[in-house]
Amino acid sequence: MRTVSLLPAATEIVAALGEMDQLVGVSHECNYPEAAQSKPRVTGCEIAGNRLPSREIDAWVSRRLAAGEPLFTLDEPTLRGLGPELILTQRLCDVCAPAYGSVMALAQTLPGPPRVLNLEPSSLGDILQNIAMVADAMGVPAAGARVIGELQARIDHVRAKAATVPYRPRVAVIEWLDPVFCSGHWTPELVDIAGGVEVLGIAGQDSVRKTWEDVVQAGPEILVIACCGQPAARALEDWQPLSRRPEVQALPALRSGEVYIADGDAYFSRPGPRVVDALEILAEIVHPKLFAGRFPVRDVRRP
């Protein structure tokens, strides 16, 4: 099954299924696992790899979307030359991948034409279902069941232990810093399973723009910064000047030193197998006495 992935999460699903040999092309953002680095790239983005401040990135995205212009380009000659039988993409978010309509239109002109599989999760259960969908499409349903079973066992472990806590702290997961966006889709659910209460984001709904006054008003005891598409070191660059603003200084979490910067790119904004890593990261942050040292070390920083 010659497969092209237009999503980092889909690439990671293919890898977890043990089918990287069938993956013939990936997006410019697919950087994990290492085997993805050698695959032909079939997408691009004008500002990919750019070190623009977060506010300028947000402004660029907003301008393009308002004008009806695409954020991503599709390399049609490369895609056509790869002869895919299956294309993995999504239509959940125009900021995360090429527009679904453009992918479908191009696919219809390719030999076959290839099947286009839309992965559109808004919850943890949806993510597990997406793994089953990819496994079925690639003809390896047993591998899908194995991967889902392993992930579900890890989820159940966190859920069971967190259910014993006498107190659930107030948590805010931030998906973009400037302007500030709350968490959305599966992340509030992860906070709940980890034994916290997400005070800004709503499970199953979009991440939306807030103000720092909104964040202060919500009164999070714990602030987790996991910016979409950014590793921890990059998010830290934006956080340091922001943290000196008076409105940010008023945050209870800042005053108590309960601010954590996680790798949003690797874990939180990729609805694939490593979203369970995000759950374990949250569990260790929210209830350190219960979970500290139980999970592999990930890149989480305390500014």
Residue pairs with C-beta under 8 A, 6 or more apart in sequence:
1 19
1 22
1 85
1 86
1 137
1 138
1 139
2 22
2 24
2 82
2 83
2 84
2 85
2 86
3 14
3 19
3 22
3 23
3 24
3 84
3 85
3 86
3 87
3 88
3 138
4 23
4 24
4 25
4 26
4 42
4 79
4 82
4 84
4 86
4 87
4 88
4 114
5 11
5 14
5 23
5 25
5 26
5 27
5 30
5 87
5 88
6 26
6 27
6 42
6 43
6 87
6 88
6 89
6 90
6 97
6 98
6 103
7 27
7 30
7 88
7 89
7 90
7 96
7 97
7 119
8 27
8 29
8 30
8 31
8 32
8 270
8 272
9 119
9 130
9 270
9 271
9 272
10 88
10 89
10 90
10 119
10 134
10 272
11 23
11 26
11 27
11 30
11 32
11 36
11 272
12 32
12 33
12 270
12 272
12 273
12 274
13 88
13 130
13 131
13 134
13 147
13 272
13 273
14 20
14 22
14 23
14 88
14 134
14 138
15 32
15 33
15 35
15 36
16 131
16 147
16 272
16 273
17 131
17 134
17 135
17 138
17 140
17 143
17 144
17 147
18 140
18 143
19 138
19 140
19 143
20 33
20 35
20 36
22 138
23 36
23 39
24 39
24 40
24 82
24 83
24 84
25 39
25 40
25 41
25 42
25 78
25 79
25 82
25 84
26 36
26 39
26 40
26 41
26 42
27 41
27 42
27 43
27 72
27 97
28 41
28 43
28 44
28 45
28 48
29 43
29 45
29 48
29 229
30 36
30 39
30 41
31 37
32 266
32 274
40 78
40 82
41 75
41 78
42 74
42 75
42 78
42 79
42 82
43 72
43 73
43 74
43 75
43 97
43 98
44 72
44 73
44 75
45 71
45 72
45 73
47 57
47 60
50 57
52 60
53 178
53 238
54 176
54 177
54 178
54 227
54 238
55 178
55 179
58 176
58 178
58 179
61 71
61 95
64 70
64 71
65 71
65 94
65 95
70 98
70 99
70 102
71 94
71 95
72 97
72 98
72 99
73 98
74 98
74 102
74 103
74 106
76 106
79 106
79 110
80 110
83 110
83 111
84 110
84 114
85 112
85 114
85 115
86 114
86 115
86 117
86 137
86 138
87 103
87 107
87 114
87 115
87 116
87 117
88 117
88 119
88 134
89 97
89 98
89 100
89 103
89 116
89 117
89 118
89 119
90 96
90 97
90 100
90 118
90 119
90 120
91 99
91 100
91 101
91 118
91 120
92 119
92 120
92 121
92 122
92 185
95 228
96 269
100 118
103 116
104 116
107 113
107 114
107 116
115 137
117 133
117 134
117 137
119 130
119 133
119 134
119 271
120 126
121 127
121 129
121 130
121 185
121 186
121 271
122 185
122 186
122 204
122 205
123 185
123 186
123 189
123 203
123 204
124 155
124 186
124 189
124 190
124 193
124 275
124 279
126 186
126 271
127 186
127 271
127 272
127 275
128 148
128 151
128 152
130 271
130 272
131 144
131 147
131 148
131 151
131 272
131 273
132 141
132 144
132 145
132 148
134 144
135 141
135 142
135 143
135 144
135 145
135 147
136 144
147 273
151 273
151 276
154 276
154 279
154 280
155 193
155 276
155 279
158 193
158 194
158 279
158 280
158 283
158 291
159 193
161 283
161 290
161 291
162 193
162 194
162 195
162 283
162 286
162 287
162 290
163 195
164 290
165 195
165 287
165 290
168 195
168 196
168 197
169 196
169 197
169 221
169 222
169 286
170 196
170 197
170 199
170 218
170 219
170 220
170 221
170 222
171 191
171 196
171 197
171 198
171 199
171 220
171 221
171 222
171 223
171 224
171 282
171 286
172 182
172 183
172 198
172 199
172 200
172 201
172 215
172 218
172 220
172 222
172 223
172 224
172 253
173 182
173 183
173 187
173 188
173 191
173 198
173 200
173 201
173 224
173 225
173 226
173 268
173 282
174 180
174 181
174 182
174 183
174 215
174 223
174 224
174 225
174 226
174 227
175 181
175 182
175 183
175 184
175 187
175 207
175 226
175 227
175 228
175 264
175 268
175 269
176 207
176 227
176 228
177 225
177 227
177 235
177 238
177 239
177 242
178 238
178 242
179 209
179 210
179 211
180 209
180 210
180 211
180 212
180 214
180 215
181 207
181 208
181 209
181 210
181 228
182 200
182 201
182 207
182 208
182 210
183 191
183 198
183 200
183 201
183 207
183 226
183 268
184 201
184 202
184 205
184 206
184 207
184 208
185 203
185 204
185 205
185 206
185 207
185 271
186 203
186 271
186 275
187 198
187 201
187 226
187 268
187 278
188 198
188 201
188 202
188 203
189 203
189 204
190 275
190 278
190 279
190 282
191 197
191 198
191 201
191 282
191 286
192 198
192 203
193 279
193 283
194 279
194 282
194 283
194 285
194 286
194 287
195 283
195 286
195 287
195 290
196 222
196 282
196 286
199 218
199 219
199 220
200 210
200 214
200 215
200 218
200 220
201 207
207 228
211 247
212 245
212 247
212 248
212 251
213 247
215 223
215 248
215 251
216 247
216 248
216 250
216 251
219 252
220 251
220 252
220 253
221 252
221 253
221 256
221 258
222 253
222 258
222 260
222 285
222 286
223 251
223 253
223 254
223 258
223 259
223 260
224 260
224 261
224 262
224 282
224 285
225 235
225 239
225 259
225 260
225 261
225 262
225 264
226 235
226 261
226 262
226 263
226 264
226 267
226 268
226 269
226 278
227 234
227 235
227 238
227 264
227 265
228 264
228 265
228 268
228 269
229 264
229 265
229 269
230 264
230 265
231 263
231 264
231 265
231 266
231 299
232 261
232 262
232 263
232 264
232 299
232 300
232 301
233 299
233 301
235 261
235 264
236 261
236 301
236 303
239 259
239 261
239 303
240 303
242 248
243 249
243 254
243 259
243 303
248 254
249 255
251 259
253 259
257 302
259 302
259 303
260 285
260 300
260 301
260 302
261 300
261 301
261 302
261 303
262 268
262 278
262 281
262 298
262 299
262 300
262 301
263 298
263 299
263 300
266 274
266 277
266 298
266 299
267 274
267 275
267 277
267 278
267 281
267 298
268 275
268 278
277 296
277 298
280 291
280 294
280 295
281 295
281 298
281 300
283 290
283 291
283 295
284 291
284 292
284 294
284 295
284 300
285 300
